[in-house]
Amino acid sequence: MSSHRKARSRTNPISQRALRLGLLAAGVAGVATAVPAQAATGTGVSHAAFASDHVFSHADRAHHTQARDAFTVRQFGQVNATAVRNQANAVSAGCSADDHCRSVALSFQIVTVAGEHTHLNAVNLSDAANKKCTGCQTLAGAYQFVVSTPTAFSLDSATRRRLDDIHHRLDALTRSTLPAAELRTRVDGLAAEVTQVLDNAVAHAPKAPAGKPAVTLHRHLDGWPGH
């Protein structure tokens, strides 16, 4: 099979300039990072925040199975602007139907921001590539959950415990031997659980006349076999 790569798609694309600034502030590109920028007035209120989370897996003849996942919670508090990026890449290369590879990369990113007029730029990407890899199973999934509230809000300990439980189950699924098509269905189920947990959490968040709490899921899956 010749090399084949799916085109990437974006949800709420971030400008390249803002992303470069975010990665520069974080100090590391392509790794889980988060940096809040403090207000110049010295009030201690974060006016801008940047985060980038990236999971990458590569399977080949030397390493037939590679499975990696991340489950990251970013709580930024009161901000005027936020730039966040979540990305999953999986590659299977050089294997065959008789000697196949399996590559899985899954990234769950949860971001909470507060403010009545917060400017948000979000990127959520996944890309799965089979490179001369007949019969290989390759799956990349990026799930980005954005929690926005008009006033300051943080996830309580009970919510964090529920999210930790989902994280453990994501670890187990990522490293399972389920077929790619079934794996993506099960991972979608975990994403639905995360959304429900966050919805329940923001239901108790402080209200404000200018807006109400909201949870938005950005999802992108790519892979073989099936999509």
C-alpha positions in Angstrom: 0.0 0.0 0.0 1.3 3.4 -0.8 1.5 6.2 1.8 -1.8 7.8 2.5 -2.6 10.6 4.9 -5.9 12.1 5.8 -6.3 15.8 5.6 -6.6 17.6 8.9 -9.6 19.6 10.0 -9.9 22.3 12.6 -12.5 23.5 15.0 -12.4 27.3 15.8 -8.9 27.7 14.1 -6.3 29.6 16.1 -4.1 32.1 14.3 -0.6 31.0 13.7 0.7 34.1 15.4 -1.2 33.5 18.6 -0.1 29.9 18.6 3.5 30.8 18.2 3.3 33.2 21.1 1.6 30.5 23.2 4.2 27.9 22.5 7.0 30.5 23.1 5.5 31.4 26.5 5.2 27.7 27.4 8.8 27.1 26.4 8.2 23.7 24.8 6.3 22.9 21.6 4.5 19.6 21.2 4.4 18.7 24.9 1.8 19.2 27.5 2.3 22.8 28.6 0.3 25.6 30.1 1.3 29.2 30.9 -1.0 31.9 32.3 0.1 35.5 31.7 -0.4 37.8 34.7 -2.0 41.2 34.4 0.4 44.1 34.1 -1.4 46.0 36.8 -0.2 43.5 39.5 -3.7 42.5 40.6 -2.8 38.8 40.2 -5.7 38.2 37.7 -4.6 36.2 34.7 -5.4 38.1 31.5 -4.2 35.5 29.0 -3.5 31.8 29.0 -1.9 29.3 26.6 -1.9 25.5 26.5 -0.7 22.8 24.1 -1.2 19.1 24.5 0.1 16.6 22.0 0.1 12.7 21.9 2.1 10.8 19.3 2.4 7.1 18.6 4.5 5.3 16.0 4.3 1.6 15.3 6.7 -0.3 12.9 8.4 -3.6 12.4 10.6 -3.0 15.4 7.7 -1.9 17.7 4.5 -3.6 16.4 2.2 -2.0 19.0 2.3 1.6 20.2 -0.5 3.0 22.3 -0.4 6.4 24.1 -3.0 8.6 25.6 -3.3 11.8 27.6 -6.0 13.2 29.9 -5.2 16.8 30.8 -7.2 19.3 32.9 -6.3 23.0 32.5 -8.0 25.4 34.9 -7.2 29.0 33.9 -9.7 31.0 36.0 -10.5 34.6 35.1 -9.0 35.4 31.7 -9.4 37.9 28.9 -7.9 35.6 26.2 -7.1 32.0 25.8 -5.3 30.0 23.1 -5.5 26.2 23.4 -4.3 23.4 21.2 -5.0 19.6 21.4 -3.5 17.2 19.0 -3.2 13.4 18.5 -1.1 11.7 15.8 -0.7 8.0 15.1 1.5 6.4 12.5 1.9 2.7 11.3 4.7 2.1 9.0 6.3 -0.8 7.1 4.2 -3.7 8.4 2.1 -6.2 6.4 -1.2 -8.1 6.7 0.8 -11.1 8.0 2.9 -9.0 10.3 0.6 -6.1 11.1 1.1 -3.0 13.3 -1.2 -1.3 15.7 -0.8 2.4 16.6 -3.2 4.3 18.9 -3.0 8.0 20.0 -5.7 9.6 22.1 -5.8 13.0 23.8 -8.4 14.3 26.1 -8.0 18.0 27.0 -10.3 19.8 29.4 -10.0 23.6 29.7 -11.9 25.9 32.1 -12.0 29.6 31.5 -14.0 32.3 33.2 -15.0 35.8 32.1 -17.9 37.6 30.5 -16.0 38.7 27.4 -13.2 36.0 27.1 -11.7 35.7 23.6 -11.0 32.0 22.9 -8.9 30.5 20.1 -9.0 26.7 20.1 -7.4 24.1 17.8 -8.3 20.4 18.0 -6.5 18.0 15.5 -6.0 14.3 14.9 -4.2 12.6 12.1 -3.7 8.8 11.5 -1.3 7.7 8.8 -0.7 4.3 7.3 2.7 4.2 5.5 3.1 1.0 3.4 1.2 -0.8 6.2 -1.3 -3.2 4.7 -3.7 -4.6 7.4 -2.5 -2.3 10.1 -4.8 -0.6 12.6 -4.2 3.0 13.2 -6.3 5.4 15.3 -5.9 9.0 16.4 -8.5 10.8 18.4 -8.5 14.3 19.8 -11.2 15.4 22.3 -11.2 19.0 23.6 -13.7 20.0 26.3 -14.0 23.8 26.9 -15.9 24.9 30.0 -16.7 28.6 30.0 -18.3 30.4 32.9 -19.1 34.1 33.3 -17.6 34.2 36.8 -14.7 32.4 38.5 -15.2 28.6 38.7 -13.1 25.6 39.5 -13.8 21.8 39.5 -14.5 20.5 42.9 -12.9 17.3 44.4 -15.9 15.1 43.6 -15.7 16.1 39.9 -12.0 15.5 39.8 -12.5 12.0 41.2 -15.0 11.2 38.5 -12.7 12.5 35.9 -9.8 10.5 37.3 -11.9 7.4 37.0 -12.6 8.1 33.4 -8.9 8.7 32.9 -8.0 5.3 34.2 -10.6 3.7 31.9 -9.2 5.6 29.0 -5.7 4.2 29.8 -7.1 0.7 29.8 -9.0 1.2 26.5 -6.0 2.7 24.8 -3.8 -0.3 25.7 -6.6 -2.9 24.9 -6.6 -5.2 21.8 -10.1 -4.1 20.7 -10.5 -3.6 16.9 -10.1 0.1 15.9 -13.8 0.5 15.0 -14.9 -0.8 18.4 -12.2 1.2 20.2 -13.4 4.5 18.8 -17.0 3.7 19.8 -15.9 3.0 23.4 -13.7 6.1 23.5 -16.7 8.2 22.3 -18.6 6.7 25.2 -16.0 8.0 27.6 -16.1 11.4 26.0 -19.8 11.5 26.5 -19.2 10.7 30.2 -16.8 13.6 30.5 -19.3 15.9 29.0 -22.0 14.8 31.5 -19.6 15.2 34.4 -18.7 18.7 33.3 -22.3 19.6 32.6 -23.2 18.5 36.2 -20.3 20.6 37.6 -21.2 23.8 35.8 -24.9 23.4 36.8 -23.7 24.6 40.2 -21.5 27.4 39.0 -22.3 31.0 39.9 -24.7 32.6 37.4 -24.3 36.1 35.9 -26.7 38.3 33.9 -24.3 38.5 31.0 -24.1 34.8 30.3 -24.5 31.3 31.5 -22.0 28.4 32.0 -21.4 26.2 29.0 -19.5 23.0 28.0 -18.4 22.6 24.4 -16.9 19.4 23.0 -14.5 19.5 19.9 -14.0 16.0 18.6 -11.8 14.8 15.7 -11.1 11.1 14.9 -9.0 9.7 12.1 -8.0 6.1 11.4 -8.0 2.7 9.7 -10.0 0.6 9.3 -13.2 2.8 9.2 -13.6 6.4 10.1 
